[in-house]
């Protein structure tokens, strides 16, 4: 009988060149009138930046928005832009910040 080995999660691993490394910060632009409320962008966002808004668009669908307080968490990966079947999302790289911000 094999005894399961406990796996300890590794935390606090920081790159040696963290002072030289910058990460992108993205701006998510959503055309709320094109959105049909499928939620793919929310589901596939690796950083969990998007959520459904409380409002509805002209077509009667809830559209996504950036969660309050998560504006600087977007890493401009463009996943939401790629999975949107209506092409209602555009991601732009707004700035670069030190990598240390990610681990705070």
C-alpha positions, 0 to 999 in steps of 0.5 A, a space after each residue: 500500500 502506497 502512502 500519499 505524499 503531501 504536496 506543499 504549495 510553493 509560495 513566495 517565489 520571486 524572480 531574481 530579476 524582478 527589479 528589471 522586469 515589467 508587466 503590462 497593464 491592460 485597458 479593457 474596452 467593451 462595446 456594450 451595444 454589441 454584447 449578447 451576454 454570453 459570459 465567455 469573457 468572464 469565464 475565460 479571463 485568467 485574472 478574474 477581472 470581469 463581471 456582469 454589470 447590473 445594467 442591460 444594453 439596447 438588446 436587453 442583455 447584461 454586458 460585462 464590466 471590469 470589477 471595481 478595484 480590479 482595474 490594474 489587474 488586467 495583464 493585457 493577455 487578450 483572452 477576453 478579446 479572442 473568445 468574444 463571438 460578437 467582437 465586442 471587446 478590445 484590450 489595449 496595453 496601457 502601461 507597464 508596472 514593476 512585477 513586484 505589484 503582482 505579488 503584493 
